[in-house]
Amino acid sequence: MDIRKISIGPDYKSGAMHYILGQEILGGDHIIHLIKQDTQTREINVWIKRENEIFLWKTFNNSMPMAIEYNVNF
């Protein structure tokens, strides 16, 4: 399943960082291109895009409190 949004932190409303596909980051120079879970390590990887280049930006391990929202296509 495709991940649409991930929230990292102990308190979803006030203490978490939220990462959403298509979100502009780093001063608007980059966008979040892909959020994907590694099937072997179970880590969540956040990939960003700038022009035609895609980079791994952040990795979150499963020991961090997180909420994951998936794309739901009916």
C-alpha positions as CSV (number, residue, x, y, z in Angstrom):
1,M,0.0,0.0,0.0
2,D,1.1,3.5,-0.7
3,I,1.7,5.8,2.3
4,R,0.2,9.3,2.0
5,K,1.2,10.8,5.3
6,I,3.3,9.9,8.3
7,S,3.3,11.6,11.7
8,I,6.3,11.1,14.0
9,G,6.2,12.0,17.7
10,P,4.5,11.2,20.9
11,D,1.5,13.6,20.6
12,Y,-0.2,13.6,17.2
13,K,-1.9,17.0,17.6
14,S,0.8,19.1,19.2
15,G,4.1,17.2,19.4
16,A,4.4,15.3,16.1
17,M,6.1,16.2,12.8
18,H,3.8,15.5,9.8
19,Y,5.2,14.6,6.4
20,I,2.8,14.5,3.4
21,L,3.3,13.5,-0.2
22,G,3.7,16.6,-2.3
23,Q,4.5,18.8,0.7
24,E,7.0,21.6,-0.1
25,I,10.0,21.4,2.3
26,L,13.5,23.0,2.7
27,G,12.3,26.5,1.7
28,G,10.1,25.2,-1.1
29,D,13.1,24.0,-3.1
30,H,12.1,20.3,-2.6
31,I,8.9,18.3,-2.4
32,I,8.2,15.0,-0.6
33,H,8.2,12.5,-3.5
34,L,7.7,9.2,-1.8
35,I,7.1,7.7,1.7
36,K,7.8,4.0,1.7
37,Q,8.3,1.3,4.3
38,D,11.3,-1.0,3.8
39,T,10.0,-4.5,3.9
40,Q,13.1,-6.0,5.5
41,T,14.0,-3.4,8.2
42,R,10.4,-2.1,8.7
43,E,11.9,1.4,8.6
44,I,10.0,4.3,7.0
45,N,12.0,6.2,4.3
46,V,11.1,9.6,3.1
47,W,12.3,10.5,-0.4
48,I,12.4,14.1,-1.7
49,K,12.6,15.5,-5.2
50,R,14.3,18.7,-6.5
51,E,14.0,19.3,-10.3
52,N,14.8,15.8,-11.8
53,E,16.7,14.4,-8.9
54,I,15.3,12.2,-6.1
55,F,17.1,11.8,-2.7
56,L,16.6,9.8,0.4
57,W,15.9,12.5,3.0
58,K,14.9,10.8,6.3
59,T,14.6,7.4,7.8
60,F,12.5,6.5,10.8
61,N,12.8,3.2,12.7
62,N,10.0,1.4,14.3
63,S,11.0,2.4,17.9
64,M,9.7,5.9,17.3
65,P,6.0,6.6,17.9
66,M,4.3,7.2,14.5
67,A,0.9,7.3,12.8
68,I,0.7,6.2,9.2
69,E,-2.0,7.2,6.7
70,Y,-2.3,5.2,3.5
71,N,-3.8,6.2,0.2
72,V,-7.3,4.8,0.0
73,N,-8.6,4.3,-3.5
74,F,-12.2,3.1,-3.9
